[in-house]
């Protein structure tokens, strides 16, 4: 089942009916909770330990294969070189600036190669994924600064490297947050609005906690409320104004931004972030497509399922239409 609008501006409440969740997704979610409930809380360990476990396949998500054709380009960043992982067809028709998730603390540019390969093969895009600095060693504004530098490099160099200036941007979870900040920084700091579209999957847009985060509780369906609190603290530190628009883009002036596809599962702890941000995006006069997926957990396409294929196909169609 996909997002539908029975009346203008309304979300179909049937999407949130437990009966809309497939048996496959119901069983998958139960398996995730059972697995994580039997393990020590990953977020209680030092970040370096959590990262190492994740690279060994001991995190909440299964490891995805890496692309044999990926290459790394090193660019100048605000605090040293920033690696960009590039997967490209022979003749790209556009470039997708990808920003990975992981709560600004975990994750790497090579963890979602199959998704990027898919955009290469089905949409003809060159995928450029940013290896930005991670918190808590490098808290705000390090990650956003690196993503801004990568976007500016792309605008300068895309024609010579890829032969195109047709740009898209997107990411998952913290990557969707950083994608939104990058678009706002290009507009406000540089007078640039270069992207044709934004693919924002299960993003976090309010670091003061939306109701779905604050009220989630202890259930370990990928993340719980305590985990999110730690993640926010890692990124923000103790003194940052968490409602500043360069920290929580939900509070930004969103006018003049590109068409965006907002995707989220109904069993995602960050559900409200997507519902709120997509509404504000549209209220600012921008095109906002909302895809709500029954039963989907946080960044559920990391797990194979019919629902994951539907969500990824929706992204393909969104990009092709632009």
FIPAMAR-532095 format. One line per field, with one value per residue (C-alpha): x, z, y; residue number from 1. Coordinates in steps of 0.1 Angstrom, whole numbers. Layout:
BEGIN
east = (X | ...)
up = (Z | ...)
north = (Y | ...)
i = (NUM | ...)
% end
This chain:
BEGIN
east = (0 | 13 | 5 | -29 | -49 | -87 | -92 | -69 | -41 | -52 | -33 | -53 | -58 | -59 | -22 | -19 | -43 | -24 | -44 | -25 | 8 | 17 | 26 | 61 | 67 | 50 | 74 | 104 | 97 | 93 | 126 | 144 | 130 | 139 | 174 | 181 | 164 | 188 | 219 | 236 | 224 | 247 | 245 | 259 | 293 | 319 | 312 | 344 | 332 | 297 | 312 | 334 | 305 | 284 | 312 | 311 | 274 | 265 | 244 | 206 | 210 | 224 | 256 | 250 | 275 | 299 | 302 | 333 | 332 | 332 | 360 | 370 | 377 | 394 | 383 | 393 | 371 | 369 | 391 | 410 | 402 | 367 | 364 | 336 | 326 | 316 | 296 | 289 | 277 | 297 | 275 | 256 | 224 | 226 | 244 | 229 | 247 | 241 | 245 | 245 | 227 | 238 | 228 | 257 | 277 | 278 | 276 | 299 | 296 | 300 | 272 | 244 | 261 | 232 | 208 | 233 | 239 | 202 | 200 | 230 | 214 | 177 | 180 | 214 | 228 | 263 | 261 | 285 | 283 | 299 | 322 | 316 | 331 | 312 | 301 | 308 | 345 | 334 | 300 | 280 | 289 | 315 | 292 | 271 | 303 | 317 | 284 | 282 | 318 | 309 | 279 | 299 | 326 | 299 | 285 | 320 | 333 | 303 | 305 | 342 | 338 | 304 | 294 | 261 | 247 | 215 | 216 | 197 | 203 | 192 | 199 | 184 | 178 | 206 | 215 | 181 | 186 | 221 | 206 | 180 | 207 | 228 | 200 | 193 | 230 | 234 | 204 | 212 | 250 | 256 | 224 | 223 | 193 | 208 | 189 | 160 | 148 | 155 | 150 | 145 | 140 | 130 | 147 | 152 | 143 | 137 | 164 | 143 | 123 | 89 | 61 | 68 | 103 | 95 | 66 | 82 | 96 | 119 | 110 | 141 | 127 | 161 | 161 | 142 | 138 | 170 | 190 | 178 | 186 | 222 | 224 | 212 | 236 | 265 | 257 | 247 | 267 | 254 | 250 | 237 | 204 | 186 | 158 | 182 | 173 | 209 | 204 | 167 | 156 | 119 | 122 | 138 | 123 | 118 | 108 | 124 | 135 | 131 | 105 | 110 | 99 | 94 | 93 | 87 | 73 | 44 | 66 | 95 | 104 | 109 | 75 | 64 | 96 | 86 | 49 | 57 | 85 | 66 | 37 | 60 | 77 | 44 | 32 | 63 | 52 | 74 | 62 | 62 | 54 | 47 | 51 | 39 | 46 | 25 | 46 | 79 | 106 | 133 | 150 | 133 | 148 | 179 | 159 | 147 | 110 | 82 | 77 | 113 | 111 | 79 | 96 | 128 | 107 | 88 | 122 | 132 | 99 | 104 | 138 | 128 | 99 | 123)
up = (0 | -9 | 3 | -9 | -4 | -1 | 2 | -9 | 17 | 38 | 45 | 42 | 79 | 65 | 61 | 99 | 105 | 119 | 94 | 65 | 77 | 57 | 74 | 60 | 76 | 108 | 111 | 101 | 127 | 154 | 144 | 147 | 181 | 193 | 180 | 195 | 228 | 233 | 227 | 249 | 241 | 213 | 221 | 257 | 242 | 230 | 193 | 180 | 194 | 180 | 146 | 146 | 155 | 127 | 102 | 114 | 108 | 145 | 143 | 137 | 99 | 77 | 58 | 21 | -6 | -18 | -54 | -73 | -95 | -68 | -68 | -42 | -50 | -23 | -22 | 0 | 30 | 58 | 81 | 56 | 28 | 24 | 6 | -20 | -30 | -67 | -86 | -122 | -155 | -187 | -196 | -166 | -172 | -138 | -105 | -71 | -41 | -14 | 23 | 45 | 78 | 111 | 136 | 127 | 147 | 127 | 90 | 61 | 24 | 13 | 34 | 9 | -25 | -38 | -35 | -53 | -79 | -85 | -92 | -116 | -135 | -135 | -136 | -153 | -124 | -111 | -73 | -52 | -15 | 11 | 39 | 63 | 98 | 125 | 160 | 189 | 180 | 154 | 165 | 148 | 125 | 112 | 93 | 78 | 68 | 50 | 31 | 21 | 8 | -12 | -27 | -38 | -53 | -72 | -87 | -98 | -111 | -123 | -159 | -162 | -141 | -152 | -182 | -167 | -144 | -136 | -98 | -72 | -35 | -8 | 21 | 49 | 85 | 95 | 58 | 50 | 77 | 63 | 28 | 40 | 57 | 26 | 4 | 29 | 32 | -6 | -9 | 21 | 20 | -18 | -35 | -52 | -57 | -80 | -73 | -94 | -66 | -31 | -19 | 18 | 35 | 72 | 80 | 114 | 112 | 148 | 173 | 202 | 196 | 178 | 196 | 178 | 192 | 227 | 232 | 216 | 248 | 252 | 223 | 202 | 167 | 153 | 177 | 208 | 227 | 248 | 217 | 200 | 230 | 229 | 192 | 195 | 223 | 202 | 174 | 193 | 225 | 257 | 246 | 211 | 203 | 190 | 174 | 153 | 116 | 108 | 134 | 131 | 95 | 105 | 119 | 87 | 60 | 34 | 5 | -29 | -23 | -49 | -53 | -26 | -20 | 17 | 26 | 60 | 75 | 100 | 126 | 123 | 155 | 133 | 117 | 129 | 115 | 80 | 85 | 99 | 74 | 43 | 54 | 60 | 27 | 9 | 29 | 17 | -18 | -28 | -43 | -17 | -24 | 7 | 7 | 39 | 41 | 65 | 92 | 78 | 106 | 105 | 71 | 64 | 28 | 45 | 49 | 19 | 15 | -10 | 9 | 4 | -33 | -35 | -16 | -38 | -70 | -58 | -55 | -90 | -104 | -86 | -100 | -136 | -135 | -130)
north = (0 | 35 | 70 | 81 | 113 | 107 | 145 | 173 | 177 | 147 | 115 | 83 | 70 | 35 | 36 | 36 | 8 | -23 | -44 | -26 | -42 | -72 | -105 | -102 | -68 | -78 | -108 | -88 | -62 | -89 | -104 | -70 | -64 | -99 | -96 | -61 | -69 | -98 | -76 | -50 | -15 | -4 | 32 | 27 | 17 | 42 | 53 | 36 | 3 | 7 | 15 | -16 | -38 | -23 | -30 | -66 | -69 | -68 | -36 | -35 | -35 | -63 | -55 | -47 | -56 | -29 | -19 | -31 | 0 | 26 | 51 | 77 | 113 | 135 | 171 | 201 | 205 | 231 | 210 | 188 | 164 | 151 | 117 | 113 | 78 | 78 | 52 | 63 | 51 | 58 | 87 | 101 | 120 | 136 | 135 | 124 | 139 | 113 | 118 | 87 | 81 | 68 | 95 | 117 | 92 | 60 | 51 | 54 | 63 | 27 | 11 | 17 | 9 | -13 | 17 | 39 | 13 | 11 | 49 | 45 | 16 | 27 | 65 | 70 | 91 | 93 | 88 | 108 | 99 | 122 | 107 | 136 | 139 | 121 | 131 | 131 | 136 | 161 | 176 | 203 | 221 | 196 | 173 | 200 | 219 | 189 | 183 | 220 | 217 | 186 | 203 | 233 | 211 | 193 | 225 | 236 | 202 | 182 | 193 | 183 | 151 | 138 | 159 | 171 | 198 | 180 | 176 | 157 | 153 | 129 | 106 | 86 | 95 | 119 | 120 | 134 | 160 | 169 | 171 | 196 | 217 | 216 | 229 | 257 | 266 | 268 | 290 | 313 | 315 | 313 | 322 | 288 | 265 | 239 | 207 | 193 | 171 | 158 | 122 | 124 | 91 | 88 | 121 | 138 | 175 | 186 | 179 | 189 | 157 | 154 | 136 | 103 | 103 | 115 | 91 | 60 | 45 | 15 | -7 | -15 | -14 | -1 | 29 | 40 | 73 | 69 | 61 | 92 | 113 | 101 | 107 | 142 | 149 | 135 | 159 | 190 | 189 | 206 | 242 | 244 | 260 | 229 | 250 | 270 | 265 | 253 | 226 | 217 | 225 | 221 | 256 | 271 | 293 | 266 | 287 | 282 | 246 | 218 | 191 | 165 | 129 | 123 | 86 | 70 | 39 | 40 | 21 | 46 | 64 | 95 | 93 | 128 | 144 | 134 | 142 | 177 | 185 | 175 | 197 | 227 | 220 | 222 | 252 | 271 | 266 | 237 | 204 | 177 | 140 | 120 | 82 | 65 | 28 | 6 | -11 | 1 | 5 | 31 | 30 | -3 | -7 | -20 | -52 | -71 | -72 | -65 | -32 | -22 | -28 | -7 | 22 | 20 | 19 | 50 | 68 | 56 | 70 | 103 | 108 | 98 | 123 | 152)
i = (1 | 2 | 3 | 4 | 5 | 6 | 7 | 8 | 9 | 10 | 11 | 12 | 13 | 14 | 15 | 16 | 17 | 18 | 19 | 20 | 21 | 22 | 23 | 24 | 25 | 26 | 27 | 28 | 29 | 30 | 31 | 32 | 33 | 34 | 35 | 36 | 37 | 38 | 39 | 40 | 41 | 42 | 43 | 44 | 45 | 46 | 47 | 48 | 49 | 50 | 51 | 52 | 53 | 54 | 55 | 56 | 57 | 58 | 59 | 60 | 61 | 62 | 63 | 64 | 65 | 66 | 67 | 68 | 69 | 70 | 71 | 72 | 73 | 74 | 75 | 76 | 77 | 78 | 79 | 80 | 81 | 82 | 83 | 84 | 85 | 86 | 87 | 88 | 89 | 90 | 91 | 92 | 93 | 94 | 95 | 96 | 97 | 98 | 99 | 100 | 101 | 102 | 103 | 104 | 105 | 106 | 107 | 108 | 109 | 110 | 111 | 112 | 113 | 114 | 115 | 116 | 117 | 118 | 119 | 120 | 121 | 122 | 123 | 124 | 125 | 126 | 127 | 128 | 129 | 130 | 131 | 132 | 133 | 134 | 135 | 136 | 137 | 138 | 139 | 140 | 141 | 142 | 143 | 144 | 145 | 146 | 147 | 148 | 149 | 150 | 151 | 152 | 153 | 154 | 155 | 156 | 157 | 158 | 159 | 160 | 161 | 162 | 163 | 164 | 165 | 166 | 167 | 168 | 169 | 170 | 171 | 172 | 173 | 174 | 175 | 176 | 177 | 178 | 179 | 180 | 181 | 182 | 183 | 184 | 185 | 186 | 187 | 188 | 189 | 190 | 191 | 192 | 193 | 194 | 195 | 196 | 197 | 198 | 199 | 200 | 201 | 202 | 203 | 204 | 205 | 206 | 207 | 208 | 209 | 210 | 211 | 212 | 213 | 214 | 215 | 216 | 217 | 218 | 219 | 220 | 221 | 222 | 223 | 224 | 225 | 226 | 227 | 228 | 229 | 230 | 231 | 232 | 233 | 234 | 235 | 236 | 237 | 238 | 239 | 240 | 241 | 242 | 243 | 244 | 245 | 246 | 247 | 248 | 249 | 250 | 251 | 252 | 253 | 254 | 255 | 256 | 257 | 258 | 259 | 260 | 261 | 262 | 263 | 264 | 265 | 266 | 267 | 268 | 269 | 270 | 271 | 272 | 273 | 274 | 275 | 276 | 277 | 278 | 279 | 280 | 281 | 282 | 283 | 284 | 285 | 286 | 287 | 288 | 289 | 290 | 291 | 292 | 293 | 294 | 295 | 296 | 297 | 298 | 299 | 300 | 301 | 302 | 303 | 304 | 305 | 306 | 307 | 308 | 309 | 310 | 311 | 312 | 313 | 314 | 315 | 316 | 317 | 318 | 319 | 320 | 321 | 322)
% end
